[in-house]
């Protein structure tokens, strides 16, 4: 069944809106990071993010058609994905409190290159010259953004890089799950595991801080709502069109993060982001171009 252009356009709009919501969530995390640890923020984000996750599952036609089953055959792998997400969130949220917003966000785009590399041992994929070249180009861009050797370099830059690796592990693990599984159900497994993991990490480390004000409670609820709704929008978008139609637009997150960091925190990390960010985008577009060419060839 061929997807309509209208569906594709709507899916693109939803994915761009999801990017904006993710960045708004990041801004709130950065705003709250002076008073609350990354563990706490991850716990609250996952708790309030469960509401959109349940909505996504209940709205899933495939889940209803499968008899609304909650248990899945590969549940240990689904829970392991949640563990990856837990530590990825903690590292990313920690970096947001220590680095310029756009810089930390841009470094996490390394997850696309890690996914390509991890697909070889975990999925048995054969990666050709074009994709390896894209990986090397993109990683060079990430290194330029991190800036080892520069006066502005900080070991904190390793945190979003670690988060990118763990997000990539979660992404590749999802491809190891049975293809007929409902995506929202898999996401819910990860979300619940991440919530439990973040709460346990908080309790055994810094503990939960008392809320400084009612406005902080509002920010925390908004943080979880933005993050959970963004996931819901992405799930909807990916069900409306092919992933290759949406992938190029994910890189709009870099300029959006830059503008938001500039507008809300007065950050202008031009020297850190460029030209590294351009190489990151170029490498991603190389992979997308290759995938589209292969898809087109298989249809001929």
C-alpha positions in Angstrom: 0.0 0.0 0.0 1.5 3.3 -1.1 1.5 6.1 1.5 -0.1 9.3 0.4 1.8 12.6 0.1 -0.6 14.2 2.6 0.4 11.5 5.2 4.0 12.1 4.5 3.7 15.9 4.9 1.7 15.5 8.1 4.3 13.0 9.4 7.1 15.5 8.7 5.2 18.2 10.6 4.7 15.9 13.6 8.4 14.9 13.6 9.5 18.5 13.6 7.0 19.3 16.4 8.5 16.3 18.3 12.0 17.8 17.9 10.8 21.2 19.3 9.2 19.4 22.3 12.4 17.4 23.0 14.3 20.7 23.0 11.8 22.4 25.2 12.2 19.4 27.6 16.0 19.9 27.5 15.6 23.6 28.3 13.6 22.8 31.4 16.2 20.2 32.4 18.9 22.8 32.1 16.8 25.3 34.0 16.2 22.8 36.9 19.7 21.3 37.0 21.0 23.8 39.5 18.6 22.5 42.1 18.0 18.8 41.1 20.4 16.0 40.1 20.3 14.3 36.7 19.0 11.2 38.5 16.0 13.1 39.9 15.2 14.8 36.7 15.3 11.5 34.8 13.0 9.9 37.4 10.4 12.7 37.2 10.6 12.9 33.4 9.9 9.1 33.1 7.1 9.2 35.6 5.1 12.0 34.0 6.1 10.8 30.5 4.3 7.5 31.2 0.9 9.2 30.5 1.6 9.9 26.8 3.2 6.4 26.6 0.0 4.8 27.7 -2.0 7.0 25.3 0.3 5.9 22.4 -0.3 2.2 23.3 -4.0 2.5 23.7 -4.2 4.3 20.3 -2.2 1.5 18.7 -4.4 -0.5 16.3 -1.9 -3.4 16.1 -1.9 -3.8 19.8 -5.7 -4.0 19.9 -5.7 -6.5 17.0 -3.2 -8.7 18.8 -5.6 -9.0 21.7 -4.1 -6.2 23.9 -1.4 -8.5 25.2 1.0 -7.0 27.8 3.6 -9.8 28.0 6.0 -10.2 25.1 8.3 -13.2 24.3 11.5 -11.1 24.4 10.7 -9.2 27.6 14.3 -9.4 29.0 15.6 -7.6 25.9 12.8 -5.0 26.1 13.7 -4.4 29.8 17.4 -4.2 28.9 16.5 -1.4 26.4 15.0 0.5 29.4 18.3 0.1 31.3 20.2 1.6 28.3 17.7 4.5 28.2 18.1 5.1 32.0 21.8 5.7 31.9 21.6 7.5 28.6 19.2 10.0 30.1 21.3 10.5 33.2 24.4 11.2 31.1 22.6 13.6 28.8 20.7 15.4 31.5 24.0 15.8 33.4 25.7 17.3 30.4 22.8 19.8 29.9 23.6 21.2 33.3 27.3 21.5 32.6 27.6 22.5 28.9 26.0 24.9 26.4 22.6 23.5 25.4 23.2 23.3 21.7 26.7 21.7 22.1 25.4 18.9 24.4 22.5 18.3 22.0 24.6 18.2 18.9 27.1 15.7 20.4 24.2 13.2 21.0 23.8 13.0 17.2 26.7 10.6 17.3 24.1 8.0 18.1 23.5 7.6 14.3 27.2 6.6 13.8 27.2 4.3 16.8 24.1 2.6 15.5 25.8 1.9 12.2 28.9 0.4 13.9 26.8 -1.6 16.4 24.7 -3.1 13.7 27.7 -5.2 12.5 28.2 -7.3 15.7 24.6 -7.1 17.0 22.6 -7.6 13.8 25.1 -9.2 11.5 24.8 -6.4 9.0 27.3 -5.8 6.3 28.4 -2.1 6.3 29.8 -0.9 3.0 32.3 1.8 2.1 29.7 4.6 1.9 28.3 4.0 5.3 31.7 3.6 7.0 32.9 6.8 5.3 29.8 8.5 6.6 30.5 7.2 10.1 34.1 8.5 10.0 33.0 11.8 8.6 30.3 12.2 11.3 32.6 11.1 14.1 35.1 13.7 12.9 32.4 16.3 13.2 31.5 15.2 16.7 35.2 15.4 17.7 35.3 19.0 16.3 32.2 19.9 18.4 33.7 18.3 21.5 37.0 20.2 20.8 39.7 18.0 22.4 42.9 20.2 22.4 40.9 23.4 22.6 40.9 25.6 25.6 37.1 25.3 25.7 37.3 21.4 25.9 35.8 19.9 29.0 35.6 16.2 30.1 31.9 16.9 30.5 31.7 16.5 26.7 32.2 12.8 27.3 28.8 12.6 29.0 26.6 13.3 25.9 28.9 11.1 23.8 28.3 8.3 26.3 24.6 9.0 26.1 24.7 8.8 22.3 26.3 5.4 22.5 23.7 4.1 25.0 20.8 5.6 22.9 22.3 3.7 19.9 22.4 0.5 21.9 18.7 1.0 22.7 18.0 1.7 19.0 19.8 -1.4 17.7 18.3 -3.5 20.4 14.8 -2.5 19.2 15.6 -4.0 15.8 16.4 -7.3 17.6 12.8 -7.5 18.8 10.1 -9.4 16.9 9.0 -7.2 14.0 5.3 -7.8 14.6 5.5 -6.3 18.1 3.6 -3.1 18.7 6.1 -0.2 18.8 4.2 1.7 21.6 4.2 -1.5 23.7 8.0 -1.8 23.3 8.3 1.9 24.2 6.2 1.4 27.3 8.5 -1.4 28.5 11.5 0.8 28.1 9.7 3.8 29.7 8.6 1.8 32.8 12.1 0.3 33.2 13.7 3.7 32.8 11.4 5.2 35.4 12.2 2.4 38.0 15.9 2.5 37.2 16.1 6.3 37.6 14.2 6.2 40.9 16.5 3.5 42.2 19.6 5.4 41.1 18.3 8.5 42.8 17.6 6.7 46.1 21.0 5.1 46.2 22.9 8.3 45.3 21.8 11.8 46.0 18.2 11.1 47.1 15.3 13.3 46.2 15.5 17.0 46.9 12.5 18.8 48.4 10.7 20.9 45.8 11.9 24.4 46.0 8.6 25.9 44.8 5.3 25.0 43.2 6.6 26.5 40.0 9.3 23.8 40.0 6.5 21.2 40.2 4.9 22.8 37.2 8.3 22.7 35.3 8.8 19.0 36.2 5.3 18.1 35.0 5.9 20.0 31.8 9.2 18.3 31.3 7.7 14.8 31.5 4.7 15.9 29.3 7.0 17.4 26.6 9.2 14.3 26.5 6.4 11.8 26.6 4.4 13.7 24.0 7.4 14.0 21.7 7.8 10.2 21.8 4.1 9.8 21.0 4.4 12.2 18.0 7.4 10.3 16.7 5.6 7.0 17.0 2.7 8.4 15.1 4.9 9.9 12.5 6.9 6.7 11.9 3.6 4.8 11.4 2.4 7.3 8.8 5.4 7.2 6.4 8.8 5.5 5.8 11.6 6.4 8.2 13.8 7.6 5.3 11.3 10.3 4.6 11.7 11.7 8.1 15.4 11.1 8.8 16.7 14.2 7.0 14.4 16.5 9.1 15.9 15.2 12.4 18.9 17.4 11.8 16.7 20.5 12.2 17.2 19.8 15.9 20.7 21.3 15.7 19.7 24.8 14.6 16.6 24.6 16.8 18.7 23.8 19.8 21.1 26.6 19.0 18.3 29.2 18.7 16.7 28.0 21.9 20.0 28.0 23.8 20.7 31.5 22.5 17.2 32.8 23.3 16.8 31.3 26.8 20.3 31.2 28.2 22.3 33.7 26.0 24.6 30.9 24.8 26.3 31.4 21.4 28.7 28.5 20.9 29.5 29.3 17.3 33.1 28.2 17.6 32.2 24.9 19.2 29.5 23.9 16.7 30.9 24.9 13.4 32.1 23.4 11.2 31.7 20.1 13.1 27.9 20.3 13.0 28.0 20.6 9.2 30.0 17.4 9.0 27.5 15.6 11.3 24.6 16.6 9.1 26.5 15.7 5.9 27.4 12.2 7.2 23.8 11.6 8.1 22.5 12.7 4.7 25.1 10.4 3.1 23.6 7.4 4.9 20.0 8.5 4.0 21.0 8.9 0.3 22.5 5.4 0.2 19.4 3.8 1.8 17.1 5.6 -0.6 19.2 4.5 -3.5 19.1 0.9 -2.4 15.4 1.0 -1.8 14.8 2.5 -5.2 17.0 -0.2 -6.8 15.1 -2.9 -5.1 11.8 -1.6 -6.5 13.1 -1.4 -10.1 
